[in-house]
């Protein structure tokens, strides 16, 4: 019983009651057979994801007067030529190339970086004006262009083993300490339903753009490239249907450098990729507060498998999830080191429902927290819309060392519900459980060091 002694006294008694007082495991309705059927759905999702269809034509930027001091005009010319021809592959050859402004992709275009190619973007934020329509932390607006941007497109790809570099000397990096006033103004605009056309954050504002963003897209492929030094989120897939992310490497450590943000998107596969990030490795989102609820586009039918993750957090859901998240599957991933291996989050303004999330066959090295549900971040706009997280299953997870096994903070009105922890083995843990408002947490063959937990736990104020 030593593993329980780090718990608060009242909670310690509740846990012991749940584990040893004959609580029926029938309380929890998520059976292993039902979970097996869910994994069949994951297989169907992967089999049904559509690849982009791009004509087999090549357009070499070197044929368009490419200049290493500013390759952007040549890239634009090559893309325009490919579009006139009905689409094709725009090839950036080996060498270091500077783009003084964004690369804007169009339908049926593949941007291909050959081995040894480095596409580095300029450090001056003014190069990324005029503003374009985007979504920033879950709220729509017009702001600085992402460095690679594609809006309202079909059949688009970024491929090749070259490097996309946001520039270690980018002035965008210095904006992080200056962004709060603009961030709060944008959030208030979303809460007040200010028309998106009036949400303009251009020169004199400090909201950083992502490195790569697909905004309203269908049939997208990201494959094999390396991403460095993103100003903000690294790869942002928003309002996208049918996307494959395969074999990419992300090594980016600015503030808020999520490896990939899947937002309000469906039929997405992320596989065989490597993430070392300043924030979450892989995160699923669906919009913020009233703006996200009004648009109402969920993230769904997502499979994340065979990835190597390292960053502040490994796998995350939220905190922008107001449009809902469902049918999400993580399998056969390695999580290295960081603050939390699995971090599910929300605040009291979000609303939205997260359900049918399945995670299995995972290896975890060392994190401060293993499972962290922070669902009651204070609301900034009244706090009247708590979110609901429910129907989540973690199974077959092998863990070396964590500070806290499970930490839950949920609001009274929307406790965490119906979560299964099955066949989880942790070699070393300092604090087993910290629980605030959870209902029907089921433990099956959970081993924390020499201790074993089996039973059902509910704890509410």
C-alpha positions in Angstrom: 0.0 0.0 0.0 3.0 2.4 0.0 2.0 3.5 -3.5 -1.1 5.1 -2.1 0.5 7.1 0.7 1.3 10.1 -1.5 -2.4 10.7 -2.0 -4.5 13.2 0.0 -6.0 11.4 3.0 -9.6 11.7 1.7 -8.8 10.5 -1.7 -6.7 7.7 -0.4 -9.8 6.2 1.3 -11.9 6.6 -1.8 -9.4 4.8 -3.9 -9.0 1.9 -1.4 -12.8 1.6 -1.3 -13.0 1.4 -5.1 -10.3 -1.2 -5.3 -11.1 -3.5 -2.4 -14.7 -3.1 -1.3 -16.2 -5.3 -4.0 -17.1 -2.6 -6.5 -18.6 -4.3 -9.5 -16.6 -3.9 -12.7 -19.9 -4.1 -14.6 -20.3 -0.4 -13.8 -18.0 0.3 -16.7 -19.7 -0.3 -20.1 -16.6 -0.2 -22.3 -15.8 -3.9 -22.9 -12.8 -5.4 -24.5 -14.9 -6.8 -27.3 -16.3 -3.3 -28.0 -12.8 -1.9 -28.2 -11.8 -4.6 -30.6 -14.6 -3.5 -32.9 -13.4 0.1 -32.7 -9.9 -1.0 -33.9 -11.6 -2.5 -36.9 -13.0 0.9 -37.6 -9.5 2.3 -37.4 -8.5 -0.2 -40.2 -11.4 0.9 -42.3 -10.4 4.6 -41.8 -6.9 4.0 -43.0 -8.0 1.9 -46.0 -10.4 4.6 -47.1 -8.1 7.6 -47.0 -7.7 9.0 -50.4 -4.3 10.1 -51.8 -3.9 13.2 -53.9 -4.1 12.8 -57.6 -1.4 14.9 -59.2 -0.2 14.7 -62.9 3.2 13.2 -63.5 4.8 16.4 -64.8 7.8 18.1 -63.4 8.6 21.8 -63.2 12.1 22.6 -62.0 12.5 26.0 -60.3 16.0 26.1 -61.8 14.3 26.6 -65.2 12.5 29.7 -64.0 15.6 31.9 -63.2 15.9 30.7 -59.7 18.0 33.0 -57.4 19.5 31.7 -54.2 19.0 35.2 -52.7 15.2 34.9 -53.3 13.9 31.8 -54.9 10.3 32.8 -54.3 9.7 34.4 -57.8 10.9 31.2 -59.4 8.7 29.0 -57.2 5.7 31.2 -58.0 6.5 31.0 -61.8 6.9 27.2 -61.6 3.6 26.8 -59.8 1.8 29.0 -62.2 3.2 27.0 -65.1 2.2 23.8 -63.5 -1.3 25.1 -62.9 -1.7 26.2 -66.6 -0.6 22.7 -67.6 -3.2 21.1 -65.3 -1.0 20.4 -62.4 2.3 18.7 -61.6 5.4 18.5 -59.4 7.4 21.7 -58.6 10.9 20.6 -57.8 13.4 22.5 -55.6 16.9 21.1 -56.2 19.7 20.5 -53.8 21.2 23.7 -52.4 20.2 26.4 -50.0 17.3 28.6 -51.2 15.9 31.7 -49.5 12.2 32.6 -49.9 11.4 36.2 -49.1 7.7 35.5 -48.5 5.2 32.7 -48.4 5.0 29.8 -50.9 1.3 29.5 -51.8 0.3 26.1 -53.1 -2.6 25.5 -55.5 -4.7 22.5 -56.5 -3.0 19.5 -58.1 0.5 20.8 -57.1 3.2 18.8 -55.4 6.1 20.8 -53.9 9.1 18.4 -53.9 12.3 19.1 -52.1 15.1 17.0 -53.4 17.8 15.4 -51.2 20.0 18.3 -50.0 17.5 21.0 -50.7 17.0 23.6 -47.9 14.1 26.0 -48.4 14.7 28.7 -45.8 12.2 31.5 -45.2 13.1 35.1 -44.6 13.3 36.5 -41.1 11.2 39.6 -41.7 7.5 39.3 -40.8 6.5 42.0 -43.4 7.4 39.5 -46.1 4.3 37.5 -45.0 1.8 40.3 -45.7 -0.8 40.9 -47.1 -3.0 39.1 -44.6 -4.7 35.8 -45.5 -7.6 34.0 -43.9 -6.5 31.5 -41.3 -7.3 30.1 -37.9 -5.2 31.0 -34.9 -5.6 28.9 -31.8 -9.0 27.9 -32.9 -10.5 31.3 -33.9 -10.8 32.5 -37.5 -9.2 35.7 -38.6 -7.1 37.4 -41.3 -3.4 37.5 -40.4 0.1 37.0 -41.5 0.4 34.2 -44.1 1.7 30.8 -43.0 5.1 30.3 -44.6 3.7 27.5 -46.8 0.0 28.1 -47.3 -2.8 26.3 -49.2 -6.4 27.5 -49.1 -9.4 25.9 -50.7 -7.4 23.3 -52.6 -7.6 19.7 -53.7 -4.9 17.2 -54.5 -1.9 18.9 -52.9 1.4 17.5 -51.6 4.7 18.5 -50.0 7.3 15.7 -50.5 11.0 14.9 -50.7 13.8 14.5 -48.2 14.8 18.2 -48.2 14.4 20.7 -45.4 11.8 23.4 -44.7 13.4 25.9 -42.4 11.4 28.7 -40.8 14.7 30.5 -39.9 16.4 30.4 -36.5 16.8 34.2 -36.7 13.1 34.9 -37.6 11.7 38.0 -35.9 8.5 36.1 -35.4 10.3 34.3 -32.5 10.5 37.6 -30.6 6.7 38.0 -30.8 5.8 35.4 -28.3 6.1 37.7 -25.3 4.2 40.4 -27.1 1.2 38.5 -28.3 -1.1 38.5 -25.3 -3.0 41.7 -26.1 -3.8 40.6 -29.7 -4.6 37.1 -28.5 -7.1 38.4 -26.0 -8.6 40.8 -28.6 -9.1 37.9 -31.1 -10.7 35.7 -28.5 -13.1 38.5 -27.5 -14.0 39.0 -31.2 -14.8 35.3 -31.5 -16.9 35.4 -28.4 -18.8 38.5 -29.6 -19.3 37.0 -33.1 -17.5 39.9 -34.8 -17.6 39.1 -38.6 -14.4 37.3 -39.6 -13.7 40.0 -42.3 -13.3 42.5 -39.5 -10.8 40.4 -37.5 -7.7 41.7 -39.2 -4.4 41.2 -37.5 -1.7 42.6 -39.8 1.1 45.1 -39.4 1.5 46.2 -35.8 0.1 42.9 -34.4 1.9 39.9 -33.0 0.2 36.7 -33.8 2.8 34.3 -35.3 1.9 32.1 -38.3 2.5 28.4 -38.7 5.2 26.9 -40.9 2.8 24.9 -43.0 -1.0 25.3 -43.1 -3.7 23.6 -45.2 -6.9 25.6 -44.8 -10.0 24.0 -46.4 -8.3 21.2 -48.4 -9.1 17.8 -49.7 -6.6 15.0 -50.4 -3.3 16.1 -48.9 0.0 14.4 -48.6 3.0 15.5 -46.4 5.9 13.0 -46.8 9.5 12.7 -46.0 10.6 16.3 -45.4 12.2 17.8 -42.3 10.7 20.9 -40.7 12.9 23.3 -38.6 12.4 26.5 -36.7 8.7 27.1 -37.1 7.4 30.5 -35.9 4.3 28.8 -34.3 2.6 25.5 -34.9 4.7 23.5 -37.4 2.2 21.6 -39.6 -1.4 22.8 -39.3 -4.1 20.8 -41.1 -7.5 22.6 -40.7 -10.8 21.9 -42.4 -9.1 19.2 -44.4 -10.6 15.9 -45.5 -8.3 13.0 -46.5 -4.8 13.8 -45.3 -1.7 11.5 -45.1 1.3 12.5 -43.1 4.1 10.0 -43.5 7.8 9.8 -42.7 8.3 13.5 -41.8 10.8 14.8 -39.3 10.0 17.8 -37.0 12.8 19.3 -35.0 11.5 22.7 -33.9 11.7 24.2 -30.4 10.2 27.7 -30.5 7.3 28.4 -28.1 4.1 26.6 -29.2 5.9 24.4 -31.7 3.4 21.5 -32.0 4.6 18.9 -34.4 1.3 18.5 -36.2 -2.1 20.1 -35.3 -5.1 18.2 -36.8 -8.0 20.7 -36.5 -11.6 20.2 -37.6 -10.3 17.6 -40.1 -11.5 14.1 -41.0 -9.9 10.9 -42.4 -6.3 11.7 -41.4 -3.4 9.3 -41.0 -0.1 10.2 -39.3 2.5 7.5 -39.5 6.2 6.6 -39.3 7.2 10.2 -38.4 9.7 11.7 -35.9 8.8 14.6 -33.6 11.1 16.7 -31.3 9.1 19.8 -30.5 8.7 22.8 -28.1 5.1 21.7 -27.4 2.8 18.8 -28.3 4.1 16.2 -30.8 0.7 15.3 -32.2 -2.4 17.2 -31.1 -6.1 17.0 -32.2 -8.2 20.2 -32.1 -11.5 21.6 -33.4 -11.9 25.3 -32.8 -12.2 27.6 -29.8 -15.2 28.7 -27.7 -18.2 30.2 -29.5 -16.4 30.5 -32.8 -15.6 26.8 -32.8 -19.0 25.8 -31.7 -20.7 28.0 -34.3 -18.6 26.6 -37.1 -19.2 23.1 -35.6 -16.7 21.1 -37.6 -15.3 18.2 -35.6 -12.1 16.3 -35.9 -12.9 12.7 -36.5 -11.7 9.5 -38.1 -8.0 10.0 -37.3 -5.3 7.3 -36.9 -1.8 8.0 -35.5 0.6 5.1 -35.6 4.3 4.1 -35.5 5.6 7.5 -34.6 8.5 8.5 -32.4 7.5 11.5 -30.2 9.4 13.8 -28.0 8.5 17.2 -26.7 6.8 19.1 -23.9 3.8 16.7 -24.4 3.6 13.6 -26.5 -0.1 13.1 -27.5 -2.6 15.8 -26.8 -6.3 16.6 -27.4 -7.4 20.2 -27.1 -7.4 22.6 -25.6 -9.2 24.1 -28.6 -11.9 21.3 -29.1 -15.2 23.2 -29.2 -16.3 21.5 -32.5 -15.9 18.1 -31.0 -13.5 15.2 -31.4 -14.4 11.6 -32.0 -13.1 8.3 -33.5 -9.4 8.9 -32.9 -6.9 6.1 -32.7 -3.3 6.1 -31.5 -1.3 2.8 -31.8 2.2 1.6 -31.7 3.9 4.9 -30.9 7.0 5.6 -28.8 6.9 8.6 -26.4 10.3 9.7 -25.2 10.6 12.4 -22.5 8.7 15.5 -21.5 6.1 17.0 -19.2 3.1 14.8 -20.0 2.9 11.8 -22.2 -0.9 12.1 -22.7 -2.4 15.5 -22.1 -6.1 16.1 -22.6 -7.2 19.7 -22.0 -10.0 22.2 -22.1 -11.2 25.3 -20.3 -14.6 26.4 -19.1 -15.5 28.4 -22.2 -15.0 25.6 -24.7 -18.1 23.4 -24.7 -17.7 20.5 -27.1 -17.6 16.7 -26.7 -14.6 14.4 -26.9 -15.5 10.7 -27.2 -14.5 7.3 -28.6 -10.7 7.8 -28.3 -8.6 4.7 -28.3 -4.9 4.4 -27.5 -2.9 1.1 -27.4 0.5 -0.6 -27.8 2.5 2.4 -26.6 6.0 2.6 -25.1 6.7 5.5 -22.7 10.1 6.5 -21.4 10.1 9.3 -18.8 7.6 12.1 -18.2 6.5 14.2 -15.3 2.9 13.0 -15.8 1.7 10.0 -17.7 -2.1 10.7 -18.0 -3.1 14.4 -17.4 -6.6 15.5 -17.9 -6.8 19.3 -17.3 -10.4 20.1 -18.2 -11.1 23.1 -15.9 -8.7 25.8 -17.0 -10.4 29.0 -15.9 -12.7 30.5 -18.5 -11.8 34.0 -19.8 -15.3 34.7 -21.1 -17.5 33.7 -18.3 -16.8 30.0 -17.9 -20.3 28.8 -18.8 -19.5 26.1 -21.3 -17.5 23.2 -19.7 -16.4 20.4 -22.1 -17.1 16.7 -21.8 -14.4 14.1 -22.2 -15.7 10.5 -22.2 -15.4 7.0 -23.6 -11.6 6.8 -23.7 -9.5 3.6 -23.5 -5.8 3.2 -22.8 -4.4 -0.3 -23.2 -1.2 -2.2 -23.4 1.2 0.6 -22.4 4.7 0.0 -21.1 6.2 2.8 -19.0 9.7 3.3 -17.5 9.2 6.2 -15.2 6.7 9.0 -14.4 6.2 11.5 -11.6 2.4 11.1 -11.5 0.5 8.2 -13.0 -3.0 9.9 -13.4 -4.0 13.4 -12.7 -7.6 14.6 -13.3 -9.0 18.1 -12.9 -12.5 18.4 -14.2 -15.4 20.8 -13.4 -18.2 19.8 -11.2 -20.7 20.1 -14.1 -18.7 17.9 -16.5 -16.6 15.3 -14.8 -14.3 13.0 -16.8 -16.4 9.9 -17.6 -15.9 6.3 -18.7 -12.2 5.9 -19.1 -10.5 2.5 -19.1 -6.9 1.9 -18.1 -6.1 -1.7 -19.1 -2.8 -3.6 -19.1 -0.6 -0.7 -18.2 2.7 -1.4 -16.5 4.8 1.4 -14.9 8.2 0.5 -13.6 8.6 3.6 -11.3 6.0 6.2 -10.2 6.2 8.8 -7.4 2.5 9.8 -7.1 -0.2 7.3 -8.3 -3.4 9.3 -8.4 -4.6 12.9 -8.1 -8.4 13.1 -8.9 -10.8 16.0 -9.0 -14.2 15.0 -10.5 -14.2 11.8 -12.3 -16.9 9.1 -12.8 -16.4 5.5 -13.8 -12.7 5.2 -14.2 -12.0 1.5 -14.7 -8.6 -0.1 -13.9 -7.7 -3.6 -15.2 -4.4 -5.1 -14.5 -2.7 -1.7 -13.9 0.7 -2.2 -12.3 2.6 0.6 -10.6 5.9 -0.8 -9.5 5.0 -3.7 -7.3 1.4 -2.6 -6.7 -1.6 -3.7 -8.8 -4.8 -1.8 -9.3 -8.1 -3.4 -10.4 -11.5 -1.8 -9.9 -13.7 1.1 -10.6 -13.3 4.6 -9.2 -15.7 7.5 -9.1 -14.9 10.7 -7.2 -16.8 13.9 -7.2 -17.3 16.9 -5.0 
